[in-house]
């Protein structure tokens, strides 16, 4: 679990750095890629933590729902939107969609990732 948490933490801080510096289209695209990577590490850290608690979840959606039930995440709707946006960003490319995702990363998702990171570090 410790290694997963460290990987998630590094990815989160790299995402935050990218969000704060992104100005060009290329940099914004890089933020979205870092967001995808950070989400993958976040849900896998959740999966491992939940497994240690005796809760088995084999998909991101199931892990998010279980994490909400046990209080690891505060806002299930935000996390489900994060999952939806990760799926959109991975499987399609549409300029306006990607820019909307970038805005949500800045205004909602960084905070959600940070809160999860803090909760996991408490354990």
WOFENKA-V12867 format. One record per backbone hydrogen bond with DSSP energy under -0.5 kcal/mol. NH is the residue of the N-H (numbers start at 1). CO is the residue of the C=O. If there is no record, write none. Layout:
# WOFENKA-V12867
nh:NH co:CO
nh:NH co:CO
This chain:
# WOFENKA-V12867
nh:5 co:1
nh:6 co:2
nh:7 co:3
nh:8 co:4
nh:9 co:5
nh:10 co:6
nh:11 co:7
nh:12 co:8
nh:13 co:9
nh:14 co:10
nh:15 co:11
nh:16 co:12
nh:17 co:13
nh:18 co:14
nh:19 co:15
nh:20 co:16
nh:21 co:17
nh:22 co:18
nh:28 co:24
nh:29 co:25
nh:30 co:26
nh:31 co:27
nh:32 co:28
nh:33 co:29
nh:34 co:30
nh:35 co:31
nh:36 co:32
nh:37 co:33
nh:38 co:34
nh:39 co:35
nh:40 co:36
nh:41 co:37
nh:42 co:38
nh:43 co:39
nh:44 co:40
nh:45 co:41
nh:46 co:42
nh:47 co:43
nh:48 co:44
nh:49 co:45
nh:50 co:46
nh:51 co:47
nh:52 co:48
nh:53 co:49
nh:54 co:51
nh:55 co:50
nh:56 co:54
nh:57 co:55
nh:63 co:59
nh:64 co:60
nh:65 co:61
nh:66 co:62
nh:67 co:63
nh:68 co:64
nh:69 co:65
nh:70 co:66
nh:71 co:68
nh:72 co:67
nh:73 co:67
nh:76 co:74
nh:79 co:75
nh:80 co:76
nh:81 co:77
nh:82 co:78
nh:83 co:79
nh:84 co:80
nh:85 co:81
nh:86 co:82
nh:87 co:83
nh:88 co:84
nh:89 co:85
nh:90 co:86
nh:91 co:87
nh:92 co:88
nh:98 co:94
nh:99 co:95
nh:100 co:96
nh:101 co:97
nh:102 co:98
nh:103 co:99
nh:104 co:100
nh:105 co:101
nh:106 co:102
nh:107 co:103
nh:108 co:104
nh:109 co:104
nh:110 co:105
nh:112 co:108
nh:113 co:109
nh:114 co:110
nh:115 co:111
nh:116 co:112
nh:117 co:113
nh:118 co:114
nh:119 co:115
nh:120 co:116
nh:121 co:117
nh:122 co:118
nh:123 co:119
nh:123 co:120
